Amino acid sequence: MPSENYLFVHFDFNKLPHVTTANFYRLMLENLRLSVAADPDLSQQLSQMIDRNPNWADTFGLYMTLLAAHDLLIQGADFHVIWLLDRFEKGCPELEAETLNSLRSLRDQHKDRVSFIPFTRKPLSRLRNPAEYDEFHEILSMHECYVGSMNERDGQWPARQVEQRYKVSLPPVPVQELYKLCGGLPAFLKVADTALAAGDLDPKHSPQEWHKQLIGIQAFQRFAQEIWDSYEPSEQAAMRSLALHPKEYTLPPEVERYLMQMGILRESYNGDTVEFFSPLFADFVEQQSSHEKGITMRGEEVYRDGMLIQLARQEFALFKYLYEREGTVCERIDIIKHIWPDDGAWDENDERLPALIRRLRARLNPKDSSHQYIENVRGRGYKFVQHPQD
């Protein structure tokens, strides 16, 4: 089919004041109307069809109008309608499952002539349980892919756009250096190239000075925060740990695979470790470590100052026992019975406990800290003492 017969319809979930089925169908119809505005005859036919709807709260009536509108565009005008669902992560969890599945029905009535392309910062499986809207999810997940950083050649495209907007010519060397700082991410490149074109970045300054300036720009912070918020707490904690201790910290394999797949991490230049795709984003992640102080536990995971701490099974069992009794002296014999319940012959002088305490202390305590989270109470046992809050 010739490319001119493709009708791309942009749907932005940010434009919905409230995510309801009626609002969703109404905005779909309005977007269809806008998409054919350049064709007066077709626009008039479509507008008359839409405006005949007597009740804008009648979801069934709206859906039937939506079907009729697609009939007009596909059978009457020979279009292939392609829906671009922008910020799908805002609508997918909120819309009724029947509403999402109705899009599958719409597509099935026009095989190969209606397509849906959702844009989201999270994989579809993380937006909502796929089983809840399996009809629609099935046709989306078949071609799921992830869009990340541009290569260096394509990374020139945002600079060319900025040049046209500001009617300037950007010097090639700074543009190249900004590409490296931004890791090729289009949103970051737009901020950096705009700052260069607007005179907020001096082309004569060093990349290190640009780094300091860019990290403080509100638009950059907003884009970085959106990326950050799209990850689970355990993944955020792993990223914080990597940003603070890139040479010492080892990511959990499943987290590393996922962050690599999403383009947040990449292999380092020598290929023996991983690194963040952008030095700017690595700096942003490091800043997040200051939001949590002391030792915390969420589910089966332990964090120190927001950083994930890897604990072995017995280390975690001991930590949890002491942590849940913070400030209370835990007798040695009670700890031993808890950690090794199946041994039967308990001895409070069992050497396994001091060895386990030493290993746990090594995990919990940063090398530059003199504070001991686990205190030895002579003649009795141990107690957990939280790090003093700043």
Buried (B, 14 or more C-beta within 10 A) or exposed (E): EEEEEEBEBBBBBEEBEEBBBBBBBBBBBEBBBEBBEEEEEBBEBBBEBBEEBEEEEBBEBBBEBBBBBBEBBBEEBEBBBBBBBBBBBBBBEBBBBEBBBBBBEBBEEBEEBBBBEBBBBBBBEBBBEBEBBBBBBEBBEEEEEEEBBBEEEEBBEBBEBBBEEBEEEBEEEBBBBBBBBBBBBBBBBBBBBBBBBEEBBEEEEEBEEBBEBBBEBEBBBEBBEEBBEBBEEBBBBBBBBBBBEBEEBEBBEEBBEBBBEBBBBBEEEEEEBBBBBBBBBBBBBBBBBEEBBBBBBEEEBBBBBBBBBBBEEBBBBBBBBBBEBEEEEBEBBBBBBEBBEEEEEEEBEBEEBEEBBEBBBEBBBEEEEEEBBBBEEEEEBBBBBBBEEE
